[in-house]
Structure formats: C-alpha cells, structure tokens
Amino acid sequence: MSILTVVTAYYNREDSVYPTLESIRTQSFKDFQCIVINDCSTDGTGDRIQDFLKTINDDRFVYVNNKTNQGLVKSFIDVLNSTESRYVAIVGSGDRCLPERFSRQFELLESDLDLGLVGSYFFKVNERGDRIAKVPKQRSGDFSSMVQKNWLSHGEVMFRRSVYQAAGGYRQAFKYSQDYDLWLRMIRLSRFGMATDFLYERSFQPDGVSFNAAKFPVQAKYSVAARNIALSDDPNNSYRELLERGVDQYVRNDDATFQNKLSKTIARNIAWGNTGPAMQANNLFIISRFNRIALHIFGVFGGTWIGRQFLRLVARSVR
C-alpha cells in the first residue's frame, strides 16, 4: 500500500488532462497511488485520460470512470473511503504540481505529528500563460483565523488521513466550498502549516465556478454556510438544517455575511476581466443600492481601455 493517495477529478476538461497527470507522474516522491476520476464527461476527457495512462504504463495510476455524473464531493468521498494511505493530496484538474511538491509536503507532515494539513506557495497562471507568484498572507493558524477567511485553497494541500477521518471527511451537502467546510473541522483537531516553497501552478479556468455568474453566488452561500455551521452551538444540528432546508433557505440573500462576501467576489471578478457575469450577479443579488451602484461604476470603468490596463495590474495582487 502506498503511503500517499493522490486524487484528481475531471469533468469535460479534455485539454487539461496531460499537463496535470504528467506533473504528477514526474514527482521526485515516488511512493504514491494516483486515482484519476472521469466524472461522466461528455467530451473527450475519458479518452484522453485512458490514452495517457496507456502510454505511461504506470501501475501507480488508477482510472475511475463514473457511469453517471457524481460531482466532485461524492467522487472524493468514494475514493477516500476505498483507500487507506497515511496521507492524501488533492490536485485540481488543469493545475500542475512542481517536481518537489509531494516530497516537501510529506517531509513536513512526517516531521511534525501535530500537523494535520499543509499547503504551499503557488503560481497563478493567467489566461495569457503568465506565472504570478502568490505567497499566502496566512502561513499557519488556528480555528479563529480560518473562520475569518479560508486561507488555503483545495488543489495544493496534502493532509493526514487520520485527521480527515476524525473530522468526518467531506460532506456531500456541500456542492461548493467543500474544502472550507472540511478545513473548519480539521483545524479544531490539528495545526495547519505551509511549505514555504513554490510547489504548485494554479491554472486559469474560464469555465470554473469563479467565472460563472450562476455559480459563484451559490459558492459564496456555501462558504457562509460552512462558517455558520462551524460557529454554531450545535454544528451537527446546523448541518442537518442545511440538508433539510437547502443552501438558499439556510443562507438568505439578505444575510449580511453573504452580501459582503459576494460584493468582494464581484469586485474580484471585475478585476479579473470577468465583467459581464459580475454585473449580472450584481444586478440579481446585491441588495444595498449604494453597493450595487458602486460595483456598477467599477464594472463600467473596467470596460474601458484605461480601466482594462489598470485592472490587469490590480488582478496581479488579487488572489
């Protein structure tokens, strides 16, 4: 049995197969099993995965072909329930692990048994292929820091399975922000750390949740739900309430935390050049007339030539 399970899942990302899987194959750390999930893609993703695995002929890679679309969370739950490694690493589809990623994170977890999870510095790769170095402002912390902001993202983490299991694992009610929900429970049981090396490249995905006006407001609601559940006097009961009511009823549009979070998300999308979907979300969800007008002006400015040049500079500083 390998000491590390690597999980990467695909849905209609045929052009993203090779870069990600090749970056996993060429890791300096060799003792891993990589589970590659095709979540019932309707394009050529499944064929690309199988062609790659046939070419490399590496028994560390295992192909899982979902016959129906299960979603990311259910796919991850099934894989982690069927494996037994000491550690787990997540890799986003289309992203790349730099060669020392697994080795450095494994060393940190092995050297400190109180660590339950480690992230890393990363490069953000934009639509032009530019690599922008990102050093997280928060490099370690406890529950109080995590509940204020999710200072880790999903793709570049490695975590200890025993802590994952003790926290209850991924929860299927979280269509989005499943990582934040998990981190808020794991960080109560262990410390989180950060490899102070650039070990990951996070790629620009124009079809991702962050660029979809119908999805990123829902993602914001799930993030608020994760935080509210973590802060409640009875988290288990609050989670059951989310299951019963659904996220739209559990987090209403007039929730102040949701409005604040969504306003920031809309501004960030404008800075990224995703003005159209951002303005759509602004018109549909932002309740404060002042905030709605301010974001509209920001969006109009972002549509001008001068605005686009300015926002390209701003986007380099926005995570």
N, C-alpha and C positions, 0 to 999 in steps of 0.2 A: 504494500500500500504506500502510495506517495505521501510525503509529508505536507504537500500543498495541493489544494484543488483550485484551479483557475476556471472562472466561469465567464463566458461571453455569449451574448444572445443577439440574434439578428431578426429583423422583420423588414423585408423589402429594402435591403441595403447591399445590393449585389456589387456595387463599386467599392464597398468598404471592406470586403472580405479579406483580400490579400494583405493590405498593409497591417491590419491588426493581427492576423494569425501569424504572419511572418515575424512580427516583432515579439510574439510570444515564443515562437519556435527558437529564435536566436538568443534567448536569455542566457546569461552566464550561469544562472542557477538551473540545475537540470532535474531535480527531484520533484517533479510536478505531474499532475494529470490535468489536462485541459478539456473541459466539457464545452463543446460548441453547439449552441442551440439554434435551430432554424424554426422560428415560431410561425409555421404555416405561411411562409412568404408566397406572394402571388407573382413575383418577378423571378429572375434567375438566381436569386440568393442561394437556394439549396444546391443547385448545380455547381455554382462557384465554390461553395464550401467543400462539396464532395470531390471536385476536381483538384482542389488544393490538397486535401488530405490524401488523395490517391497519389499525388505527385511526391509528397514528402515521405509517405510510407513510415509514419512515426506513431508507434502504438501508445504514446502518451496522450494523443488526441482522440477524443471520443465524440462521435456525431450523434446528436439527439434531434430527431425530426418530428416536431409536434404535428399530429394529424389535423388538429384544429388550433386556431389561434388562442393560446392560453394567457397571453400577456406576460410582461416581464416578471412580475412578482410571483405569480403561480409557477412559472418556469424555474425561477431561482429556488423557490421552496422545494419543488420536486427534486431538483438536482442535489441540493444540500441535505435533503432527507435520505438520499440514496448513496451518499459518500461519507467517508469517515476520517478525512485528513485532519491534522492538527491545526492547519491554517487554511484560510480562504482568501483568494484575491479576485477582485472584480475587474473586468476590462470592458470599457464601453466600445460598442461596435463603431468602427471607423477611427478609433483612437489608436495610439501607438505607445507601447512600453519601451523605454530606453533600456539598453542591454543589462544594466546593473539593477534594474528595479526590484525584481524578486529577491535578489541576493541581499541588497541593503535593507529592505523591509524585514526579511527573515532574520537577519542579524540583530536588528533592534528588538524584535519580539522575543527572540531566544535569550537575549542578554538581560531582559527585564521582565520578570514574570507578572509584574503588576500592570504592564501594558496590555490592553485588550485590542487596540487598533492603532495602526499608523498610516498616515498619509504621506505626501511628499510635495516638494516644489514641482511645478509643471510649466510647460509651454502651452500657450493658447495659440492655435494655428487658425488664422482668419481665412476668409474666402479667397484671398489672393495668395495664400500659402506662406504669409509672413509668420514667423515664430516670435511670439511676445512672451517674455519671461514673466511668470507670476509667482511671487513669493507671498504666501498667505500671511496676513497680518497676525493671525492667531496660530500659534505653533504647538500649543498644548493648552489644556484647560479641563474644567470640571463641568458638572451639570449646569451651574449658574451661567457659565459663558455660552454653552451650547444652546440653552433655552432662549438666549437673546438673539442668536444667529447661528445658522448651520455653517460652520467654518471649514467643513470638509465636503468634498463632492464624491460622488459614488465611484467613479471609474478608477481613481488612483489609490484606493485603500487596500490594505491587507489586514485581516482581523483573525483573532484567536477563536476557533470554533467553540471552545468550552464557554466562552463569554457570550457568544452569539446564541447558543442553546439556552444558557441560563436566563438570558433576557427574553426568550420566547421566539426569537427568529423574526424573519419578515412576516408581515401580517397582510393577508390578502385584501382587506378592506381598503388598503392604500394603493390606489391606481397610480398615483404620483406621490412624490415625497416619501416613498417607502424607505429611503435611506435615512432621512431625518428622523422618522418615527423610530427606526432601529437604533440610531446613534443615541437618541434621548434615553433609551432604556439601557443600552450597553454602558454608557458613560457613568451611570449610577453604580455599576459593578466593577469598573476598572478605569485606569487612566488612558487617555488618548495621547498619542505623540505624533511627531512629524520627522521624516527623514529630510535633513537639510541639504538635499541634492535634487537636481532636476532629473526626474525619473520617468516623466510621462508627457505625452503630447495629446492635448485635448483638441479634437478637430471641430471645425465649423460644420454644422449640420443644418442646412436650410429647411429640412423637413422635421427638425426637432421640436419638442414641446415648447421651448422658449421662443420660437418664431411663429407659433400658431395662435392666432387671436382667440380661437375657440378653446384652446387647451391651456394657455398659460394662466388665465384667471382661475381655472379649475385647479391647476397645480398650486397656485397661491392659497386656495381654500384648504387643500390637503395639508399644506405646510402649517397653516394656522391650526388646523385640527390636531396635528401631531403635537404642537406646542401646548394647546389647551388640555389635551388628554394628559400630557406629562405633568402639567401643573395642577391637575385636579386632585381633590382629596381621595377620590376613588378611581384611579386610572382604568381599572378593569371595567367598572360600570360605565365610565365615559366612552370607552371603546365600544362596548355593546350598544350604547346610544348612537354612535356613529354608524354602526352596522344597521341598526333598525331605521334610522331616520335618513341616512344618506348624507353626503357631504354638503349638498346645497341647503338642507334644512339644519344641519349641525352648525355650519358656519354661514350665517345670513349675509346678504350683500351689504347691509349697513353695519356689519361688525367693524369696529374701528381698526383693529389689527389687520384685518383683511384689506380695508381701504388703504391703509398706509403701505402695506406690502405691495399691493397691486400698483399703486401710484409709482413706487420705485421701480417695479418691473417694467411698466410702460415707459418711464423715462430712460431706463437702460436699453430697451428695445429701440427707442428713437436714436439713442447714441450709437447703437449698432447699425443703424440704417434701415431698420425694420419698421418704417414709419407707418405704412398702411395698416397692418394688423394692430399696431399700438394704438392708432387713432380709433380703430373700430372698438377695441376693448375700452378705451377711454369713454367713448360715447355710450357704451352699453352698461358699464359697471360703476364708474366713478360718480359718487353722489354729490360731493361738495362742488358747488358751481365754481367757486374760486379755483380749486384744484383742476377741475375739468378745463377751464379756460386757460390756466397756466400751461397745462400739458398740451393743449391745442396750439398755443403760440409756440411752444418749444418744438412741436411737430412741424408747424409751418416753416419755422426757421430752419429746421433740419432738411427741408425740401429744397432750399436754395443752394446755389453753388458754394457760397461762402459758408453756409451752415454745414454742408456736407464735409467740407475741408476741416472745419472746426471740430465736428463731431467725430471724424476719424481720429483726431488727436485725443479727444475725450475717451473714445472707446478703448484706447490702449490702456487706460487706467481703470476701466470698469471690468470687474470680474464677470 
